[in-house]
Amino acid sequence: MAENVETVGTEDLEGTTVDHVTGDFNVKQLVDQLESASQRVGAAVSLPGVGELTELREKLVGATFDLYAQSGDGTFEQLDLTLSIDDRDNASPPTRIRFTLTESDPDQAPN
């Protein structure tokens, strides 16, 4: 599903030395995987957003990612995912939605 994957290099991410990799997701394959996952779950469980897969297939025009892993051992640190959604019925530019997933530190978890 990932395309145009490139190593950006080594960076500092909040005091941790990380390797930064970036790339694009093939939008058609991404939606196909969501559809496949919903079919595997079956009718007994409803996945949020599954009813909108047809609309997502029409409006999702881009999906990029930035992955950060600790240099040396490759431990996951952060994933940034940016989705570009375009309503072709209007002249506005695509809307971009960014999600960030980070590794939590159990020593700094709230009580």
Contacts in CASP RR format, 6 or more apart in sequence:
PFRMAT RR
TARGET T0000
AUTHOR 0000-0000-0000
METHOD contacts of the structure
MODEL  1
MAENVETVGTEDLEGTTVDHVTGDFNVKQLVDQLESASQRVGAAVSLPGV
GELTELREKLVGATFDLYAQSGDGTFEQLDLTLSIDDRDNASPPTRIRFT
LTESDPDQAPN
1 25 0 8 1.000
1 26 0 8 1.000
1 29 0 8 1.000
1 30 0 8 1.000
1 33 0 8 1.000
2 23 0 8 1.000
2 24 0 8 1.000
2 25 0 8 1.000
2 26 0 8 1.000
2 65 0 8 1.000
3 23 0 8 1.000
3 24 0 8 1.000
3 25 0 8 1.000
3 26 0 8 1.000
4 23 0 8 1.000
4 24 0 8 1.000
5 21 0 8 1.000
5 22 0 8 1.000
5 23 0 8 1.000
6 21 0 8 1.000
6 22 0 8 1.000
6 23 0 8 1.000
7 19 0 8 1.000
7 20 0 8 1.000
7 21 0 8 1.000
8 20 0 8 1.000
8 21 0 8 1.000
8 22 0 8 1.000
8 66 0 8 1.000
9 19 0 8 1.000
9 20 0 8 1.000
10 17 0 8 1.000
10 18 0 8 1.000
10 19 0 8 1.000
10 20 0 8 1.000
10 71 0 8 1.000
11 17 0 8 1.000
11 18 0 8 1.000
11 19 0 8 1.000
11 20 0 8 1.000
11 68 0 8 1.000
12 18 0 8 1.000
13 68 0 8 1.000
13 77 0 8 1.000
13 78 0 8 1.000
16 70 0 8 1.000
16 77 0 8 1.000
17 70 0 8 1.000
17 71 0 8 1.000
18 68 0 8 1.000
18 69 0 8 1.000
18 70 0 8 1.000
18 71 0 8 1.000
18 77 0 8 1.000
18 78 0 8 1.000
19 68 0 8 1.000
19 69 0 8 1.000
19 70 0 8 1.000
19 71 0 8 1.000
19 72 0 8 1.000
19 74 0 8 1.000
20 66 0 8 1.000
20 67 0 8 1.000
20 68 0 8 1.000
21 66 0 8 1.000
21 67 0 8 1.000
21 68 0 8 1.000
21 69 0 8 1.000
22 64 0 8 1.000
22 65 0 8 1.000
22 66 0 8 1.000
22 67 0 8 1.000
23 64 0 8 1.000
23 65 0 8 1.000
23 66 0 8 1.000
24 62 0 8 1.000
24 63 0 8 1.000
24 64 0 8 1.000
24 65 0 8 1.000
25 62 0 8 1.000
25 63 0 8 1.000
25 64 0 8 1.000
25 65 0 8 1.000
27 60 0 8 1.000
27 61 0 8 1.000
27 62 0 8 1.000
27 63 0 8 1.000
28 57 0 8 1.000
30 60 0 8 1.000
30 63 0 8 1.000
31 53 0 8 1.000
31 56 0 8 1.000
31 57 0 8 1.000
31 60 0 8 1.000
34 50 0 8 1.000
34 53 0 8 1.000
34 56 0 8 1.000
35 50 0 8 1.000
35 53 0 8 1.000
37 47 0 8 1.000
38 47 0 8 1.000
38 50 0 8 1.000
38 53 0 8 1.000
41 47 0 8 1.000
49 56 0 8 1.000
58 88 0 8 1.000
59 85 0 8 1.000
59 86 0 8 1.000
59 87 0 8 1.000
59 88 0 8 1.000
60 83 0 8 1.000
60 84 0 8 1.000
60 85 0 8 1.000
61 84 0 8 1.000
61 85 0 8 1.000
61 86 0 8 1.000
61 94 0 8 1.000
62 83 0 8 1.000
62 84 0 8 1.000
62 94 0 8 1.000
63 81 0 8 1.000
63 82 0 8 1.000
63 83 0 8 1.000
63 84 0 8 1.000
64 81 0 8 1.000
64 82 0 8 1.000
65 79 0 8 1.000
65 80 0 8 1.000
65 81 0 8 1.000
65 82 0 8 1.000
66 78 0 8 1.000
66 79 0 8 1.000
66 80 0 8 1.000
67 78 0 8 1.000
67 79 0 8 1.000
67 80 0 8 1.000
68 77 0 8 1.000
68 78 0 8 1.000
68 79 0 8 1.000
69 75 0 8 1.000
69 76 0 8 1.000
69 77 0 8 1.000
70 77 0 8 1.000
75 103 0 8 1.000
76 103 0 8 1.000
77 102 0 8 1.000
77 103 0 8 1.000
78 100 0 8 1.000
78 101 0 8 1.000
78 102 0 8 1.000
78 103 0 8 1.000
79 100 0 8 1.000
79 101 0 8 1.000
79 102 0 8 1.000
80 98 0 8 1.000
80 99 0 8 1.000
80 100 0 8 1.000
81 98 0 8 1.000
81 99 0 8 1.000
81 100 0 8 1.000
81 101 0 8 1.000
82 96 0 8 1.000
82 97 0 8 1.000
82 98 0 8 1.000
82 99 0 8 1.000
83 96 0 8 1.000
83 97 0 8 1.000
83 98 0 8 1.000
83 99 0 8 1.000
84 94 0 8 1.000
84 95 0 8 1.000
84 96 0 8 1.000
85 94 0 8 1.000
85 95 0 8 1.000
85 96 0 8 1.000
85 97 0 8 1.000
86 93 0 8 1.000
86 94 0 8 1.000
86 95 0 8 1.000
87 95 0 8 1.000
END
